[in-house]
Each structure stands twice: as C-alpha cells, then as structure tokens.
Amino acid sequence: MLEAAHAEPLLRQLFPWTAMGESHFGRCADQRWTWDIPCIGPGTEGTSWVLGPLRSEWVGQVATVREATAMVVDRSDTERLTSGFPSDAPPSAADGPENRVRSAELG
C-alpha cells in the first residue's frame, strides 16, 4: 500500500500512519491524526475500501490499492492540503524542516 501511495505526488508529501489495519495520511509529522484526508482499508479477496475523510463517509470498494489511492486523491482538497508546501517540496515535507519525514520511510 505504501508503494502505491508513494507513487501519488500528493500522498508522497503527507505523513503515512496506520491504525486498526487502515492506512491514513496526515498533513504533519507531529500531529498525525488530522482526520481530514480519506483513509484506505483492506477489503475482502484482495480488494481495498476508502472512507472519509470522516469514518461515516463510505467512498467505495475497489479491486486494487492503486485505485484506492487514486480515490483518496480525488476526494482530497488538494489546494488546502498543499497550501504552505513549497512548489519544490521534497517527498513527505509538511510544515517545514522540523516536521519532515524521510522519504525512505515510505519504502
């Protein structure tokens, strides 16, 4: 899943974290739980589902993780999420140097 997320330029700038088998994305490394970006969870028979950004918002179930990451990007407010990021921000940069996450951690 992290490889698929890393392939998406928007998600590559965010902090990945997991909880209860779900993959989440945060806007900064020091406060991961921003709950304003959809999350991905494992479905049956190798499928994935997407919720969010609120857990009560069912987005859908898809056959591949790449499709799920595309759904997360489609459902995200990309302008708000990237505001404040420099145009040439390195992977996983958020809020400045003190909150950077090494891109190597993404796999």
ABEGO torsion letter per residue (X at the ends): XAAAAAABAAAAABBBBBBGGBBBBBABAABABAGABBBBBBBBGGBBBBBOABAABBAEBBABAAAAAAAAAAABBAAAAABGBBAABBBGBBGEAAABBBAAAAX
